[in-house]
Structures are given as structure tokens and as C-alpha cells.
Amino acid sequence: MAYALGFPKIVTDLIYDMRQWMPQRPGHRTFKIGDAFCMDFENSLLSDWYGAVPTGVNRFENAAWAQLVKQNVFPSHSDLDWDEYCSWVSRGGGDEWFQEE
């Protein structure tokens, strides 16, 4: 991958070292996670959230929201991991609380 993008190996290694790797649940992306489940999961997080609700397809980039989500996905929750959550959000997932106006 590094050479396909034209980066030297040392640069690629540095990038990968800086990335925070989150554990993936067994069966990651093998089992389709439903929209309803993800919306219920995200709405349940609001009980621990204070402040304006993050919205949009990049809401996982909000540091405080990301921290809360990471505390509640795999390994704390066996049905959803961080990468799956980010992918779902990026595709526009979420109910009216999380959509941009």
C-alpha cells in the first residue's frame, strides 16, 4: 500500500504508528448491522451526553463524542465496533437528532 501511494516505507510506518487502532469485534463486517440497531445504540448514548448533539456525517470526529462512543463499542458492546460505527455514520446513518439541518 505504501508504494502504491508513492510514500517511502518509513513515512507509512509513521502514519500507522500515529493511528489509534480500535479492536474489531469477532465477525467484523461479516454480519450486516441494521440501521435500526445503530440508531438505537446511538440514541442510548445521549443519556450520557451533555451539550449540543453532534450532527452530520463526520460527527465521529468530535473528540468528546468519539470518546463516549469508543467507551461503548466493542469490547464493551459485542455487536458494534468503532470502524463499523464510523462507516455507518459516513453513509448518512442516524435519526433526526444527528442529521444536519
PyMOL commands that set and color helices and strands:
alter all, ss='L'
color gray80, all
select helices_A, chain A and resi 2-5+9-18+35-48+59-61+63-72+82-90+96-98
alter helices_A, ss='H'
color red, helices_A
deselect
rebuild
show_as cartoon
